[in-house]
């Protein structure tokens, strides 16, 4: 019987707290691109395709970093990873706050920003939490990773109000300050989180494998492919489509910047509750059916968006319903990865799976700008998102809910 260890308890929940706050700031920085896009179109005379393509390149860089970041968490814990990411996001925000043209935008967002977002990522936080918790693993993952939406619930509406007064540069300056303060705080809070020695169980589950060896192992596992391909489609429909194009679409339909940013903030607020609820359910119900059901529910919400052209009140209904199913996929995906692929490999596994998410997101960001510029609207983008969400639900439903060791312990 395991005895309660206050030091271990504090270290575990410090990871949850710092992960929550770090994701809040990093994902707010990513969301600001969508919020500032209409202002940049007017001020710099850029096209939607150009801005979307920079976002797509950024997501491809994030995808390339993801497996290496996950491996770093497997080997050394989250402290250095999150610290470095926060510093880079802060520097990126300072560059963007002072940019006057395309060179600074590319360097700030697709350079420094891509590196920072790649380090402060849901897969880094979720795998660090999964390695630290034996009980209530899903709930802890849900709370920690809900920072990716909770921060946007608070920050995006405020930034929307700043935009009304022409203050998008001030928003980036505030974000830079927050990141640099949290970087110092995280260095102190996570001082006991580094992995000093791996347990025999983690070693048996690949904890001492090299990067290449564990990647080839993962690529041979059917469960990995089920999680990878469903999460790739998840990236297309969330980060790629909604986070990049919902606010520009709302303004295209006649919704002013402040209400559209408020609706996005509501979406993220509901999203936060959805992630925590999904984490709670991950510990208690069939994880496979939960994951498939989330994707199916998401698909249905895309049927509402074409109506927004004639009825802007639909935006509020969509924000609530989509928020329930948006990032709720993270806790069951991370829990299934830990159960099927091993605690010693969960960082690398989630890194690869999240790389797929970023690839899908890049495709969604690119297609949104391309389809708008070629067709003059977003109809085909919503249709593709509906169909791909249904496909993700089907793929996720093929992943077994429990592996053999979990069944034996039940």
PyMOL commands that set and color helices and strands:
alter all, ss='L'
color gray80, all
select helices_A, chain A and resi 6-44+48-76+79-97+102-119+122-132+137-145+147-164+168-189+200-207+211-219+222-252+257-282+287-301+305-309+314-325+329-341+346-375+379-396+404-409
alter helices_A, ss='H'
color red, helices_A
deselect
rebuild
show_as cartoon
